[in-house]
Amino acid sequence: MLKINSYNESSFSFYKDVVSSKRNTVNKPRLKGELETISNDQSSYFDVYDDAFSSNSLSSIAAGSYNDNDKANLNGLYSYRSKKIQELKNLLTRHPLHTENILNTCQNCTINEADTMDHVLAQTEFPEFAVHPKNLFPCCGFCNKKKSDKYVDEEGNLLFLNLFLDDLPQSQYLHVNFGDNWLPRFYLDQPTDVSDKVFNLIKSHYERLDLLTRFS
């Protein structure tokens, strides 16, 4: 796993570019106007997200109060195949150390190709962040499905690493043994210099994405 570089330009400008690329349709003849009506609210929500992102406290964000029509409009802004989202994915999958190279492996698992964008805060609860560029993480479809809409548990504890923000330990925590017929068994072991909080988050990430079995 590698911590990858996040989007470093104006998040709300990215949102406005996505909105500008949309067109009114027969089914949504007032789409552009309806999105313009909530533009100031969106700007405020984006500021909240950016501040929480800077302090690595996304779990503190409360969902916005939009009606069903506005939620549908916001969710409709996201399409994995759209030009702006593909441009974002290409930017985010630049190797963090060797920017001339594309790192198109899902860093949530390091197994599959990054062929989707995971919403860190799920679209179902947070449609206001459906196209926030720091809320979209390139990953594989398997990890995306495994993560589903979960980000924290009932007690508010984080369930997954955010590899835009979380620093991985330098000490080794992933190990493998080989049994009969050289069948591998991967397991986690907490190094002495890794705190319980960090190790428990790593453990949750590995368990919920079924990584130890997938590695085998």
N, C-alpha and C positions, 0 to 999 in steps of 0.2 A: 504494500500500500504506500502511496505517496500523497502528501498534502499538496493540493494543486492550487494554482493561483486563481483568485476570484476576479470577477469583473471589477475594474477600477475606474470606470468613467461614471457619468451621472446615471443613476438607476432610473430616475423619473424621465430623463430624456430618452432612454431606451424604451420605456413604456409608451411615451408619446409617439415615438417612431412606429411602434407596433400599431397603435391606434390609427395613425395616419395611413397605414397600409391597408386598413379595412375599408370596405365599401358597404353602403346601404344595399339591401337586397329586397326581393319581393316579400320574404318572410320577416325581414327586419328593416322596414323602410325608414325608421327613425334611429337606427343604430348609432350613427355618428353624433347626432344631437344628444342622445341619451348618455353616451360616454362623455361628451363634453360637459353635461350637467354635473357629473360626479368627479370632474377633473380635480377640483380643489381638495375634495375628500381623499382622492387617491394620492395626491401630492403629500398630504399629511400622513397617510398610512405608510407611504414609502419612506418618509423621514423617520418614522418610528422603527421600521424594519432596519434601515441603515444604521441607526443608533444602536439597536439591539445586536446587530451583526458585529459592529465594532467592539462591543463589550462581550461578545459570545454569550448572549442571554436571550436567544430567540424564544426560548420556552416561556418567557415572561410576556409575550405579545398576546393581547386579547383580540379575538376575531372582530372584524368590522361589522357594522349594522347596516346591511344592504337588504333591499327587498329582493324577491325571487327574480324579477326581471333584470335588475342590475347584476345580480350574481350570475345569471345566465350570460349576460353580455360580457362580463369580465372573464368567465371561464371560456367563452368563445374566442377570446383573443389568442389563446394558446393552441398552436398546432405544431407538432414536432417537425413536420416537413416544410413549414413556412420559412421564407428566406431569412428573416431576422433571427429565428430560433436556430437555424442551421449555422448562421454566422456566429452566433453566441457559442454554440457547441464547438465549432472549429477553433474559436479563441480559447475556450476553457480546456481543450484537449492538447494545447501546446505543452510540451514537457516543461515543468517548472524550472528546471536547471538548464536544459538545452532547447531553447525556444525554437530552434530550426526544425525540431523533430515533433511529430504528432504522437501523442500518447493516447491511443484510442482503445485502451484496455480499461474496463470498469475498475476504478480504484476502490470501490466498496468490496470487491471480491478478488480482483486480479486474475479472474478466470476467463470471463467472456468479453466480447466486444461491447463498447459503450454505444448502444444503439437506441437509447431513449434518454429522456431528461426526467429525473426524479424531482418532484416538488418537495423541498425540505419541509415546509409547512404545507399540508395537503390542500389541494384545490377545493375539496368538499367543504372544509371548514374555513379556509382562507382564500376565497376567489379573488380578493383584492391583490393577491401576490401571484396570480396565475402566470404572469410574465415578468415578475421581478427578477432581474438577471442574477441576483445573489441567492435567489430561492430555487434556482434550477441547477441541478448537479448532473453531469453526464454519467450515465450508468447503464448497466445491461437490463434487459427486460426481466430477467429472473430476480435480480435484486430489487428492482422496482416493484414487482408483484409481491415479493416477500415482505418488503417494508410496508406496503399498503399505505394506509393513512396515518399510521402510528408515528409519533415523534417522542412523546413522553408517556410514562405509565400513569396510573391513577394517583400516585403520590407526587407526580411532577418530575420524576427522575428521567433523565435522558435515556433513550433506548438505543440510539445509533450514533456512531461517530459522524461528525460533520467535517469532512476532509478539506473544506475551505478554511476551517478555523482550528480544529483540534491538532495539537502537536503530538505526534506518536513518540513513544519512548525510544531512546537509543539502545536500551538493553533488550536482549532477546526475550520474547515472551511466547513465541510460537515454536513448538518442537515437534519432532516426529520420531516414532519408533517403528521398527520393521519386525513383524511377527513371522509366523509360518508362511512359506511361499513368498516371502518378502512383501507381504501385504502391509501397506503403511497405516499407521494410526497417528493422526495429528492430535495435539492437545496443547492447552494453554497452561503456563506456569508463571506465577507472579514473581517478577524480580524484586529483590530487596529494596531497590531504589525507585520503585513505581508505587505510587499511593493506591490505597484501596479504591478511591473514587475513580481514578483513571483506569485501573485494571478492571473494575466492575463495568465501566462503560465499554471497554474493549470486549470483555466477556459477553456482554449483552449483544453487542454488534455481531460477534461471531456466531452466537447461539441463534439469534433471530434470523440471520441470513443463512443459517445451516452451513457455515463455511467449513467446519472441520470435516464433515461428511463429504462435502463437495470437493474439497482438496483431495481426499482419498480416492 
